[in-house]
Amino acid sequence: MKRYIVILLAFILLTAAVSGCQTVSHPSEGGKISVVCTVFPQYDWVRQILGDKADTMDVTLLLNNRVDLHSYQPSVDDIVKISTCDLFIYVGGESDKWVEAALEQAANPDMIVINLLEKLGDAAKIEALLEGMEEDHDDEDEDEDEYDEHVWLSLGNAKVFCDIIAGALSALDAGNAGEYANNLSVYSGKLTALDAAYREAADAAPVKLLLFGDRFPFRYLMDDYGITCFAAFPGCSAETEASFDTIIFLAEKLDELSLGTVMVTESADQSVAKTVIESTKDKNRQILVLDSMQSVTLGSATYLSIMESNLNILKEALK
């Protein structure tokens, strides 16, 4: 895949040079500042920091219309957008292996690049392998630990990333840096308040335990509030069918811990969760959905509104 992208980019850029066409539009040349984001949380953070200036920049979300982070492959148009943009924001995990090849052929030498996992540094977490969890048989590097890519699901991480993004936007548009700083301050206050609400809910919960009949992309969120979890698959797993042993383990945990709910992500078909419930003694559990924001269609939803909805679901699950 990497070799394909390099050859494709080289061909595109060579064709543009031969034809005399200008493929790069920088702010200094009168064009809009171009920002490319791979996942929805990045896109929404950029727009929240830009505020009233959002329409003065060309902000692109690559993984739109419910395209999943783990299955995404860039199109020709996507590669060109990345190659010529002024600010590129990506997660930096195993699913973003294609990015390295795309950046090698970048046509904008002044591009600012933000790798979220890299920016987290020592705070980045290894993907969780929980007790009883199905192993990912498609993992080519089974002996190497992979970092959990779902870094946006920590409100604390979100504040760190927003600070970095605001700095990059201010560097590209110094004339509006003061407005971006003000917008950041207001937005950070909302993130802090929501973080406190999560902590209050977790502290008030009689039992801090959740069971996922699905993938588990919520390590950052659960670790923030001391919530213990069991799950069928790791967060980035390609597996969709759980083994008999995994099903029985989760069903017995539901009975042993007297948990009334089974959690799933927004993209799950819920078949594993339903099978786990059918394998319990009373077969009477509720399925609740937490949104991991791995695949989002643009609309009225924001990062904060989704995290607020997740808080309500969490309160229901932990009561």
C-alpha positions in Angstrom: 0.0 0.0 0.0 2.8 2.4 0.9 4.6 1.8 -2.4 1.3 2.4 -4.3 0.7 5.7 -2.6 4.3 6.9 -3.2 4.0 6.1 -7.0 0.6 7.6 -7.2 1.7 10.8 -5.5 4.8 11.1 -7.7 2.7 10.7 -10.8 0.2 13.3 -9.7 2.8 15.9 -8.8 4.9 15.3 -11.9 1.8 15.7 -14.1 1.0 18.9 -12.4 4.5 20.2 -12.9 4.7 19.3 -16.6 1.3 20.9 -17.3 2.4 24.1 -15.5 -0.6 23.9 -13.2 -0.2 25.3 -9.7 -1.4 22.6 -7.3 -0.5 24.3 -4.0 -2.5 27.2 -2.6 -1.0 28.8 0.5 -2.4 31.6 2.6 0.3 33.9 1.4 -1.0 33.5 -2.1 -4.5 34.5 -1.3 -6.0 31.0 -1.0 -7.8 29.6 2.0 -5.8 28.0 4.7 -6.3 24.2 4.3 -6.8 21.9 7.2 -7.2 18.1 6.8 -8.3 15.9 9.7 -8.6 12.1 9.6 -11.2 11.6 12.3 -14.3 13.5 13.5 -13.0 14.6 16.9 -10.1 16.5 15.3 -12.4 18.1 12.8 -14.8 19.3 15.5 -12.0 20.6 17.7 -10.6 22.6 14.8 -14.1 24.2 14.1 -14.7 24.9 17.7 -11.4 26.7 18.0 -12.0 28.6 14.8 -15.4 29.7 15.9 -16.8 32.4 13.7 -13.7 32.0 11.4 -14.5 28.4 10.6 -15.8 29.2 7.1 -12.7 31.2 6.3 -10.6 28.0 6.2 -11.0 24.9 4.2 -11.5 22.2 6.8 -11.7 18.6 5.5 -12.8 15.4 7.3 -11.4 12.4 5.5 -13.3 9.7 7.4 -16.8 11.0 6.8 -20.1 9.2 6.1 -19.4 6.5 8.7 -16.1 5.3 7.2 -14.3 3.4 10.0 -10.8 4.3 11.1 -9.6 0.7 10.9 -10.8 0.0 7.3 -10.1 3.4 5.7 -7.9 3.6 2.6 -7.2 7.1 1.1 -8.6 8.0 -2.3 -6.6 9.9 -5.0 -8.4 13.1 -3.9 -7.6 12.4 -0.3 -3.9 12.0 -1.1 -3.9 15.3 -3.0 -5.6 17.1 -0.2 -3.1 15.9 2.3 -0.1 16.7 0.0 -1.1 20.3 -0.4 -2.7 21.2 2.9 -1.3 23.7 5.5 -2.2 21.6 8.6 -2.7 17.9 8.7 -3.9 16.1 11.8 -4.0 12.4 12.2 -4.1 9.8 15.0 -0.7 8.1 14.3 -1.6 4.5 15.2 -1.5 1.2 13.4 -4.5 2.2 11.2 -2.5 5.2 9.9 0.4 3.3 8.4 -0.5 4.8 5.0 0.2 8.3 6.3 4.0 8.0 6.2 4.0 7.3 2.4 1.6 10.2 1.8 3.7 12.7 3.7 6.9 11.6 1.9 5.5 13.2 -1.2 4.0 16.3 0.3 3.9 19.2 -2.1 3.8 21.8 0.7 7.1 22.0 2.5 5.6 24.3 5.2 2.9 21.9 6.2 2.3 21.6 9.9 1.7 17.9 10.9 0.1 16.9 14.2 0.4 13.2 15.2 -1.9 12.7 18.2 -0.2 9.6 19.7 3.2 11.3 19.3 2.0 14.4 21.1 0.7 12.3 24.0 4.2 10.9 24.6 4.4 8.8 27.7 0.7 9.2 28.3 -0.1 7.0 25.3 -1.5 3.6 26.3 -0.9 0.2 25.0 -4.1 -1.4 23.7 -5.7 -3.4 26.5 -5.8 -7.2 26.4 -8.4 -7.9 29.1 -9.0 -11.2 30.9 -11.1 -13.5 28.7 -10.8 -11.4 25.7 -10.6 -12.9 22.2 -7.1 -12.6 20.6 -6.8 -10.8 17.3 -5.8 -13.6 14.9 -5.2 -11.1 12.0 -2.5 -9.3 13.9 0.7 -9.6 11.8 2.9 -8.3 14.7 1.6 -10.4 17.6 4.9 -10.0 19.5 4.7 -6.1 19.3 2.5 -4.1 21.6 0.2 -1.7 19.7 -0.8 1.7 21.1 -4.5 2.3 21.6 -5.6 4.6 18.8 -8.7 5.9 20.5 -7.0 8.8 22.2 -9.9 11.3 21.8 -12.1 9.4 24.3 -10.2 11.0 27.2 -11.5 14.5 27.9 -8.1 15.2 29.5 -6.4 14.2 26.2 -8.9 16.4 24.3 -7.7 19.4 26.2 -4.1 18.6 25.4 -4.9 18.2 21.7 -7.0 21.4 21.5 -4.0 23.4 23.0 -1.8 22.0 20.3 -4.3 22.6 17.5 -4.9 26.2 18.6 -1.2 26.8 18.5 -1.0 25.5 15.0 -4.0 27.5 13.8 -2.5 30.7 15.4 0.8 30.1 13.6 -1.0 29.8 10.3 -3.3 32.8 10.9 -1.5 35.1 13.4 -4.0 37.9 12.8 -6.8 36.0 14.5 -4.6 34.3 17.1 -6.3 36.2 19.9 -9.8 35.1 18.9 -8.5 31.5 18.7 -7.1 31.8 22.2 -10.4 33.0 23.5 -12.3 30.2 21.8 -9.9 27.7 23.2 -10.3 29.1 26.7 -14.1 28.8 26.5 -14.0 25.3 25.0 -11.4 24.0 27.5 -13.7 25.2 30.2 -16.5 23.0 28.8 -14.2 20.0 28.5 -13.1 20.5 32.2 -16.7 20.7 33.3 -17.7 17.6 31.5 -14.7 15.7 32.9 -15.8 16.7 36.4 -19.3 15.4 35.6 -17.9 12.1 34.5 -15.7 11.8 37.6 -18.7 12.6 39.8 -20.8 9.9 38.1 -18.1 7.3 38.4 -17.4 8.2 42.1 -21.1 7.8 42.9 -21.5 4.4 41.1 -22.0 1.5 43.5 -19.9 -0.8 41.3 -17.4 0.5 38.7 -17.7 -2.5 36.3 -18.7 -2.7 32.7 -18.9 -5.6 30.3 -18.6 -5.1 26.5 -20.0 -7.7 24.1 -18.0 -6.0 21.4 -14.6 -4.4 20.7 -13.2 -2.3 23.5 -12.0 1.2 22.2 -12.7 2.9 25.6 -9.5 2.2 27.5 -8.6 5.9 27.8 -12.1 6.9 29.0 -12.4 4.0 31.5 -8.9 4.5 32.9 -9.6 8.2 33.6 -12.4 7.3 36.0 -11.2 4.0 37.5 -13.8 1.8 35.7 -12.9 -1.9 35.3 -14.0 -3.6 32.1 -14.4 -7.0 30.4 -14.8 -7.3 26.6 -15.0 -9.7 23.7 -12.3 -8.1 21.5 -9.5 -5.5 21.7 -10.4 -2.0 20.4 -8.8 -2.3 17.0 -9.6 -6.0 16.5 -10.8 -7.2 13.1 -12.6 -10.1 14.7 -16.4 -10.2 14.6 -17.2 -13.7 15.9 -16.3 -14.6 19.4 -15.3 -18.1 20.4 -17.3 -20.4 22.7 -14.8 -19.8 25.5 -15.1 -16.0 25.2 -18.9 -16.1 25.1 -19.1 -18.4 28.2 -16.5 -16.3 30.1 -18.5 -13.1 29.5 -21.8 -14.7 30.3 -20.4 -16.1 33.6 -19.0 -12.7 34.5 -22.5 -11.2 34.0 -24.0 -13.7 36.3 -21.2 -13.6 38.9 -21.2 -9.8 39.1 -24.9 -9.4 38.7 -24.5 -6.8 35.9 -27.7 -5.7 34.3 -26.3 -4.3 31.1 -24.0 -5.3 28.2 -22.2 -2.5 26.4 -21.6 -2.2 22.6 -20.1 0.4 20.3 -22.1 2.4 17.8 -21.0 0.2 14.9 -21.8 -3.2 16.4 -24.5 -5.5 15.0 -25.0 -6.6 18.6 -24.9 -10.3 17.7 -22.1 -11.1 20.1 -23.8 -9.1 22.9 -27.1 -11.0 22.3 -25.3 -14.3 22.3 -23.6 -13.5 25.6 -27.0 -12.5 27.2 -28.6 -15.7 25.9 -25.9 -17.7 27.6 -26.6 -16.2 31.1 -28.8 -17.8 33.6 -31.8 -15.4 33.4 -31.2 -14.1 29.9 -32.4 -10.7 30.9 -29.9 -7.9 30.3 -30.2 -4.6 28.6 -27.8 -3.6 25.7 -26.5 -0.1 25.9 -24.5 1.7 23.2 -21.5 3.9 23.8 -20.3 6.0 20.9 -16.6 5.7 20.2 -16.7 8.3 17.3 -14.8 5.9 15.1 -17.2 6.4 12.3 -19.3 9.6 12.2 -21.5 11.3 9.6 -21.3 15.1 9.7 -24.5 16.7 11.0 -25.6 18.5 14.2 -23.5 16.3 16.5 -20.4 17.6 18.1 -17.6 16.0 20.1 -19.1 17.5 23.3 -22.6 16.4 22.5 -21.5 12.8 21.8 -19.5 12.7 25.0 -22.4 14.2 27.0 -24.6 11.4 25.5 -22.0 8.8 26.5 -22.1 10.2 30.1 -25.8 9.6 30.3 -25.4 6.0 29.0 -22.6 5.5 31.5 -24.8 6.6 34.4 -27.4 4.2 33.3 -24.9 1.3 33.0 -23.3 2.0 36.4 -26.4 2.4 38.5 
